[in-house]
Amino acid sequence: KGVLAVDVNERQVVVGNSHVEQRIETPIDRALRYKRLAERLQEKYSSPKYNAWLRRRGIWRRIRYFRRKAKNIMEDWARKTAHIIVSLAKQSQLAVAREDLTGLVEDLRELPKDHRTALLVLGYRRLGYWIDWQAEKNGVPLFVVDPAGTSTTCPRCGAKLVEVSHRRMRCPCCGFEADRDSIAVLNIERRALSQMGGSLATPT
C-alpha cells in the first residue's frame, strides 16, 4: 500500500509522494490582513495607562469581528483542505502521512516575529486535527512521522542538504536536487513507509 504525504508551509500545503505532487495555496494573507486591522485598532485606542478599546463597545466589537474573521478564514480552509487530502488518498487507496507537530510552538520561538506570527495564524495543529478527523471518518490509514530534518535530509542517500537558491536544496554527496517542500514530501513518505514495513524506490 502507498502513502500520500502532507507537508505544510506558510504559503502552501504540498501533497504527494514519489509519483505525484499537488500544491494547495493557503489563505494566510487574507487572515493576516484581518489580524493586523484588529491590532491597529487596539494600538489606536490604547495608552500607557489603560486600553480605551476595552471600554468603547463599538471599537471592541470591531476588534473582535476582525479577530474572529481571521480565525474563521483559517478554520474553513483547514476543514476543506483536510477533506481534499483525505478524499485524494481514499480515491487512490493510499494512507495519509503527516508530520508530528506537537512541539511546533516551542520551535517557533526561534523564528523572526513576522514569520512566527504567520505560522501561528496558519495553525498547523488545526489542519492536523482535521486531517486526523477526516482520515478516521473515511477509514483511511494515518501515519504521523517525526518532522526532524524532513526538508534538509537527502531522500536518496540520507546526507544533509545544502541550499542552492530560495527554497531549493541539493545533496553534496549524490547530487540530488529539488524544492525543499518536494523533498519533505519524499522524506515523510519514506518515514511512513518504514512504519508500514514497506520500502520506497530511489527518487529521481
QUIGISUL-V349834 format. One record per residue. NEAR is the number of other C-alpha atoms within 8 Angstrom. D_FIRST is the distance of its C-alpha to the first C-alpha in Angstrom with 2 decimals. Layout:
NEAR,D_FIRST ; NEAR,D_FIRST
//
This chain:
5,0.00 ; 7,3.82 ; 13,7.00 ; 13,10.34 ; 14,13.05 ; 14,16.55 ; 13,19.76 ; 8,23.10 ; 7,26.51 ; 9,29.90 ; 8,29.77 ; 10,26.18 ; 12,22.71 ; 14,20.30 ; 14,16.82 ; 12,14.33 ; 12,12.38 ; 8,13.40 ; 5,13.57 ; 6,15.15 ; 9,17.46 ; 7,19.54 ; 8,22.51 ; 9,24.12 ; 7,27.74 ; 10,29.08 ; 10,32.52 ; 12,33.79 ; 6,37.06 ; 9,38.02 ; 14,37.40 ; 11,39.33 ; 9,42.20 ; 12,42.78 ; 11,42.46 ; 8,45.10 ; 10,47.39 ; 13,47.39 ; 9,48.12 ; 8,50.95 ; 11,52.58 ; 11,52.43 ; 8,54.02 ; 6,56.67 ; 9,57.77 ; 10,57.69 ; 8,60.38 ; 5,60.77 ; 4,62.47 ; 6,60.19 ; 11,57.40 ; 9,59.31 ; 12,56.20 ; 8,55.74 ; 7,59.17 ; 8,58.93 ; 8,56.94 ; 6,56.34 ; 10,54.96 ; 11,52.84 ; 8,51.34 ; 9,50.48 ; 13,48.83 ; 9,46.81 ; 8,45.85 ; 12,44.65 ; 11,42.57 ; 8,40.99 ; 10,40.34 ; 15,38.45 ; 10,36.36 ; 8,35.70 ; 11,34.59 ; 14,31.85 ; 9,30.92 ; 8,30.62 ; 10,28.56 ; 11,26.14 ; 11,25.61 ; 8,25.14 ; 10,22.84 ; 12,20.56 ; 11,20.55 ; 8,19.69 ; 10,16.75 ; 14,15.18 ; 8,16.14 ; 8,14.41 ; 14,11.06 ; 11,11.78 ; 7,12.95 ; 6,9.96 ; 8,7.57 ; 13,6.34 ; 14,7.42 ; 15,10.89 ; 15,12.46 ; 13,16.25 ; 11,19.08 ; 9,21.25 ; 9,24.46 ; 6,26.67 ; 7,29.13 ; 7,29.35 ; 7,32.92 ; 6,34.23 ; 8,32.76 ; 8,34.31 ; 7,37.78 ; 5,37.83 ; 8,37.27 ; 6,40.16 ; 6,41.31 ; 6,40.37 ; 8,36.83 ; 11,36.51 ; 8,37.91 ; 11,35.52 ; 11,32.46 ; 8,33.91 ; 12,34.62 ; 10,31.10 ; 9,29.85 ; 10,26.49 ; 8,26.43 ; 9,27.10 ; 12,24.05 ; 10,21.92 ; 8,23.48 ; 12,22.71 ; 13,19.04 ; 9,18.76 ; 8,20.92 ; 11,19.07 ; 13,15.65 ; 9,17.45 ; 7,19.37 ; 8,16.54 ; 6,14.28 ; 13,11.56 ; 9,10.09 ; 10,12.17 ; 10,12.67 ; 9,16.18 ; 11,16.94 ; 7,20.33 ; 9,21.84 ; 4,24.29 ; 6,24.58 ; 11,21.47 ; 9,23.77 ; 12,26.10 ; 12,24.03 ; 13,23.15 ; 10,19.38 ; 8,20.44 ; 7,22.96 ; 7,23.18 ; 9,26.80 ; 9,28.44 ; 11,28.65 ; 9,31.96 ; 9,32.68 ; 7,34.22 ; 6,34.80 ; 5,33.99 ; 8,30.33 ; 11,29.62 ; 14,28.76 ; 13,29.16 ; 13,28.47 ; 9,31.82 ; 6,30.32 ; 7,27.98 ; 7,29.04 ; 9,25.69 ; 8,26.71 ; 9,25.13 ; 9,25.68 ; 11,25.11 ; 10,22.79 ; 10,20.52 ; 15,20.70 ; 12,19.85 ; 16,16.69 ; 13,15.59 ; 12,16.67 ; 17,15.04 ; 14,11.63 ; 11,12.59 ; 10,13.84 ; 13,10.92 ; 13,8.70 ; 9,11.80 ; 8,11.93 ; 6,8.58 ; 6,10.10 ; 7,8.08 ; 7,10.18 ; 6,11.07 ; 5,13.39 ; 5,16.89 ; 7,17.52 ; 3,20.49
//
